[in-house]
Amino acid sequence: MSSPEPVATRPPPIVAILRGVKPDEVVAVAKALVDAGIRAIEVPLNSPEPLESIRRLCEAYGEVALCGAGTVLTPAAVDDVAAAGGKLIVTPNTDPDVITRAVALGLTVMPGFATPSEAFAAVKAGARALKLYPASSFGPSHIKAVRDVLPKDILVYAVGGVGAANLEPWLTAGVAGIGVGGELYRPGDAPEVVGQKASALLAAWNAQTELANPREAR
């Protein structure tokens, strides 16, 4: 197998959410994800010993995957993630203080939004990638309507209830990517299981992307 490309500055299309992962398993799980082709991994801060997991994750795969934290709620937490080596800050809400701190540190920040007002507040604070959360509560038509008024260079991801079985309407709505938790990893999953799930999800993403836009399929 050829070596993975260095991590890109643009967020990859699939963000793996390892909620509940423990430090002693995070590297093996991340290896399974990276080997399958996943290039963005977050450890939510409400996981056991999250900063230690993030430190180990970034030491092992920070050069080939965009690694960091989810459920980041304060500027102090942004600092903690950066100190652990994290480059990705994902939030469930729109907090300008969190966003501006992440931007000031040169991190990739992906704040959660629900309304157009929240989306524009995030953009004003410096975010270039947003996540509709929880996506299943709003649906593809909502994300399409919000994208119609956002600057064209803003990437919008769908997170929460989006996976291999329902990609088509979200891609049609114009999402740049998705965040996936339980469909990829649940606490206690063996790395081999995670790798199988990741391969299936990436295959579904590539197939649906090809159908949606043949010339720009990844």
N, C-alpha and C positions, 0 to 999 in steps of 0.2 A: 504494500500500500504506500502511495506517495505521501510525503509530509504535507500536513495541512497548510494552507496559505496563512500568512500573518493576519491577525484580527483587523477587520476593516473599520473605518470610522463611521460609516453608515450602519445603523443597527441591522443585523441580519433579519430575515423574514420570520423566523420562528424563535421565540424566547422560551426556553424551558424553565419552569417554575418548580423548584425543589422544596416545596413547603414541608417542613418536618424532618428534613434530612439532618443527619448527625455528622459531626466531624470525622468520625472513624469510617464513614461510608461515602463521603462526598466525592473523594477523588476517583474511586472505582465507578461510581454512578456517572460522574462527568466524563470519564474515559469512554463509557458506553455511548453517551450522547455525542461526543466529538467524533468517535469512530463512525457513527451513523450519519454524520453530516450536520449536526446541530452546532451553531456557532454563537449562541448567546445563552447564558445561564444565569439565573438569579436565585439567591437564597433569601427567602423572606426573613425579616428580622424577628418574626415571632416563632422561628424555628429554634430547636435546642442549640445553645452555644453558637449563634449564627456568625459572629465575627470570626471565630476560630474556623468554622467551615469555609467562610469566604477567604480567609487567609490561605488555607490549604488549597482551595479551588484555584485561586489566582496564581499561587506559586506553581501549580501543576499545569494549568491551561490558560493562564492569562495572556500568553503570547499568541494563541491561536483562536481564542474565543473571547467574546465580550462578556466579562464576568463581573458580578456585583451583587446588589441587594434589592429585594423588594420589600414592600410595606415600610418604606422609609418615611417617617412622619415629622422629623425635626432637622434643623440645620446641624445640630450636634451629632445626630445619627449619620448625616452625610459625611462629616469629618471622620467619624469612627470607621465608616466603610472605606473611605479613601486611605486611611491609615493602615487598613488591612489589605490594601492593594486593589480594591474594587474600582472598576471604571464605569459601571452601570448603576444608575439610581432609578428605581421604579417606585412610584407612589400610587396609592389607591385613590388619591384626592388631588386637588389643585391648591397647593400652598406656595405662594410666590416666594416666601423666604427659603423654602427648601429648594425650589428651582434655581433661584439666583445663586445660592451657595454652591450647588452642584456645577452650575455654569462657570462660576468664578474659579473652581478647582479644575476646570477642563474635563469634567466627566460627562458622559452621555446620560441625559436625564429623560425619563419617559413618565410624565405625570398622568394620573387618571383624570378623566373628565366625564361629565354626563351631558351638560348643556353647552350651547354655543358660547355663552358668557364665560363658562369655565375654560373652554378651549382657548378663547381669545386671551383670557387672563394668563394662561400658561404660556402662550406664544409671546405675550408682552414681557413676561418674566425671563424669556430666553430659551424656552423649550423649542426644539425642532422636530421632536417626535412625541406624539400623544397616544394615550390608550383609552379607548372607550371601555368603561368598566362600571358595572358588569354588563358586558355586551349583550348577553341573552335577554336582559330586561328591556332593551331598547330596540334591537333588531337592525338588520342591514339598511333598511330605508332611512333610519335615523342617522346612521353614519354617512350615508350618501348625501343627505341634506346638509349636514354639518360640513362635509368636505367641499360642497359647492361654494361655501362662503369663506373658507379658510384660504390662506396663501397656498399656491400650488406646490411649494417646496416643503410644506409641512407633511410629515409622514403620520398616518393614522393607523393604529393597530387595534385589533379587537381582542379583548381578553375577558374570559368568563363565559363558559358554555360554547366555545368554538373549538372544533376539532376536525378530524379527518372526515367525519360523516356529513358535515354541513358546511364545507368550505365554499362551495360554488356561489351562494348568494352574497357572501362577504367579499369574495374577490370581485364579483360583479359590481358591488357597491364601491370598490376602489381601495380596499385596505392594502397597506403596504406589508402587513404581517400580522401575526397572531401571537398571543402568549398562552401557553398550555401548561396546566398543572397536573391534575389527577390522571389525565389520559396518558401522560408520560411517566409520572412518578407518584407513587404513594408510599408513605413511610413503611420501610421494611421490604420494599421491592428489591429483588436481586438485580445486579447490574445487567445480567443477560436478558432479563425481562424488560428492563428499561431500554436496552439497545434494540430489541425487537419492536417495541412500541415506537421508538424514535424513527426507525427505518420505515415503518408503515406510514407514520405521519408525514415524513418528508416525501415519500413516494406519492402520497395523495396530494400534497401541496404542489409538487412538480407537475403532476398530471393535470390538476385543475388550473394551474397557472398557464400551462401550455394551451389548454382549451380557451382560457379567457383572453390570452394575448400571446399568440404564437411567437411573435417577433421578439418579445421581451421576457420570455419564460426563462427562469433561472436554470 
